[in-house]
Amino acid sequence: MNQSERLKGIENFVVTADAGSFTAAAERLNLTNSAISKSVAKLESRLGVRLFERTTRTLTLTDAGTAFYVTCQRVLKELKEAEAVLSAHHHAPAGRLRIDAPATFGRLHVWPTVLQFATQHPYLRPHISLSDRFSDLHDDNIDIAVRIGGPEHWPTTIGHHYLGKERLVFCAAPSYLARRGTPHSIEQLLTHDAVLYGKADGTTSPWLLAHSQHHTERHAIEGRMVVGNGEAQVAAVKAGFGMAQLATWLIHDELERGELIIVLPELAVEGLALHLLWPLGRQLQPKVHAMLKMLEAELSVA
């Protein structure tokens, strides 16, 4: 059987499953009822399984048919996207683009960039998920992922671009500093109320204290307040509940507006590394290649 006949059989099967009957599928495809029925029967014979349970009134997928339907749907969708890419002028970015990013960093920095990119490319259909859970790029069919932290060495099936490292600073609201005073040493800093980031396992992130250019100490702090979301943590600090050690990408606007003030700037340290990741080979697709270039340019200075 040639490839065109194989694909035609798959399309007839998928449309039949969607339509719920051979008659309805025949109308959608502008074919005869007999042609659709024979096509599905031939497909079942080639596969060696029954795809549908047939009665005089109903047509329902078998378990094998359901599993095959999911695969066929994905294949036809990818073919449609490939055609969209090829038909767009000068191979412009087109089709579904799946992006995964950390929740807060994604909302503040990745999503605005994706919106700008989508405005420039009307054939593109972005699908972005914002979560602090590390999704598997291959299992979840992700085209591009933004990661904060991660292993020193990524799998050989993953392409990656290093964006730099976070810069962590100590900061507080002017109202808090007016009430409690501005610390001028590590010893004074440790006497202040702390607003800490709480992890999913119930622990809190320690403060990283720079004792010298080459020595950073992790210091466990008893917090006045523990918050499991970066933006909520910023809100608590702005409300005057205490000091926090935060990434500059998280509080850029608050620092610009004077809502937060950096204290002991000499204690600023590097945080986690930021990376762009993609399944190796997908960077050859116009939509992935162009999106990666824009994210590299925008996030390297985030």
JOLINLIN-V758668 format. One record per backbone hydrogen bond with DSSP energy under -0.5 kcal/mol. NH is the residue of the N-H (numbers start at 1). CO is the residue of the C=O. E is the energy in kcal/mol with one decimal. If there is no record, write none. Layout:
nh=[NH,NH]
co=[CO,CO]
e=[E,E]
//
This chain:
nh=[6,7,8,9,10,11,12,13,14,15,16,17,18,19,20,25,26,27,28,29,30,31,36,37,38,39,40,41,42,43,44,45,46,47,48,49,51,53,54,55,60,62,66,67,68,69,70,71,72,73,74,75,76,77,78,79,80,81,82,83,84,85,86,87,88,91,92,95,97,99,99,100,101,106,107,108,109,110,111,113,114,115,116,117,118,119,120,121,124,125,127,129,131,131,135,137,140,141,142,143,144,145,146,147,149,149,158,159,161,163,164,166,168,169,170,171,172,173,177,178,179,180,181,183,189,190,191,192,195,196,196,198,198,199,202,205,207,209,209,210,211,211,212,215,217,219,219,220,223,224,225,227,233,234,235,236,237,238,239,240,241,243,244,246,246,248,250,251,252,255,256,257,258,258,259,260,261,263,267,268,269,271,274,275,276,277,278,279,280,282,284,285,289,290,291,292,293,294,295,296,297,298,299,300,301,302]
co=[2,3,4,5,6,7,8,9,10,11,12,13,14,15,16,21,22,23,24,25,26,26,32,33,34,35,36,37,38,39,40,41,42,43,44,44,49,60,52,58,53,51,62,63,64,65,66,67,68,69,70,71,72,73,74,75,76,77,78,79,80,81,82,83,84,88,89,123,125,97,127,144,129,102,103,104,105,105,106,109,110,111,112,113,114,115,116,117,121,95,97,99,101,129,133,135,136,138,137,98,98,277,100,275,147,273,155,278,276,274,274,272,269,246,263,244,261,237,173,174,175,176,177,181,185,186,188,189,243,194,225,196,227,203,199,197,219,207,217,208,209,215,215,212,209,207,217,218,221,194,194,196,229,230,231,232,233,234,235,237,236,193,171,169,244,167,247,247,248,251,252,253,254,255,254,254,172,170,264,265,168,166,164,147,161,145,159,142,157,279,281,282,285,286,287,288,289,290,291,292,293,294,295,296,298,299]
e=[-1.8,-2.5,-2.0,-2.2,-1.7,-2.5,-2.4,-2.0,-2.6,-2.6,-2.0,-2.3,-2.4,-2.8,-2.6,-1.9,-2.6,-1.8,-1.9,-2.2,-0.8,-2.4,-1.9,-2.3,-2.7,-1.9,-2.3,-2.2,-2.5,-1.9,-2.5,-2.3,-2.3,-2.2,-2.0,-1.1,-0.5,-3.6,-0.6,-2.3,-2.1,-2.0,-2.5,-2.0,-2.3,-2.3,-1.9,-1.5,-2.7,-2.7,-1.8,-2.4,-2.7,-2.1,-2.5,-2.2,-2.2,-2.3,-2.3,-2.2,-2.0,-2.2,-2.1,-2.2,-1.4,-1.7,-1.0,-2.3,-1.9,-0.6,-2.6,-2.2,-2.3,-2.6,-1.9,-2.4,-2.5,-1.2,-3.6,-0.9,-2.3,-2.6,-1.9,-2.3,-2.9,-1.9,-1.4,-1.1,-1.9,-2.9,-2.9,-2.5,-2.2,-0.6,-1.0,-0.6,-2.4,-1.1,-2.5,-1.8,-1.9,-2.7,-2.7,-2.5,-0.6,-3.5,-1.9,-3.3,-2.3,-2.9,-0.8,-2.6,-3.3,-2.7,-0.6,-2.3,-1.7,-0.6,-2.2,-2.3,-1.3,-3.0,-2.3,-0.5,-2.4,-2.2,-1.4,-1.7,-3.5,-0.7,-3.0,-0.5,-2.6,-3.3,-1.7,-2.4,-2.3,-0.6,-3.2,-0.5,-0.8,-2.1,-1.5,-0.6,-3.0,-3.3,-0.6,-0.5,-0.8,-2.2,-1.8,-2.8,-2.2,-2.1,-2.0,-1.9,-2.0,-2.6,-1.6,-1.7,-1.9,-3.0,-1.7,-2.6,-0.7,-2.4,-1.4,-1.0,-0.6,-2.5,-2.0,-2.1,-0.6,-0.7,-1.9,-1.3,-2.7,-2.5,-2.6,-1.7,-1.8,-2.3,-3.1,-2.6,-2.4,-3.0,-1.9,-0.5,-2.7,-2.3,-1.5,-2.0,-3.0,-2.4,-1.7,-2.6,-1.9,-1.9,-2.6,-2.7,-1.9,-2.4,-3.0,-1.3,-0.5,-1.6]
//
